[in-house]
């Protein structure tokens, strides 16, 4: 099961994802994400993966595509932080700096492209 909740705020909306990101639920999240792209909301959407309990290889591929399209992927869960770090390493150099000096994963990037600190919004 997967639950997707959108919390709209003035400047930044949060797409909260809970449950398993596998099987038919990958397509469901992809559909929701594509709706954001159509509305032009992608650059202002933070994706909170803190309550995701498992991620299949297809789910990881979707997260990678979302990141490439401007999603700000974040998590407080060690498992999903690990997956996001894997994606970041795989994609290193494809998207530098992000908005406001962020790398798309909530990490503040220095001018040399290194991670200086971790920014988490709860």
Secondary structure as UniProt FT lines:
FT   STRAND          2..7
FT   STRAND          13..21
FT   HELIX           24..39
FT   HELIX           42..44
FT   STRAND          45..55
FT   HELIX           57..68
FT   TURN            69..70
FT   STRAND          72..74
FT   HELIX           78..90
FT   TURN            91..94
FT   HELIX           99..101
FT   STRAND          107..109
FT   TURN            111..112
FT   STRAND          115..118
//
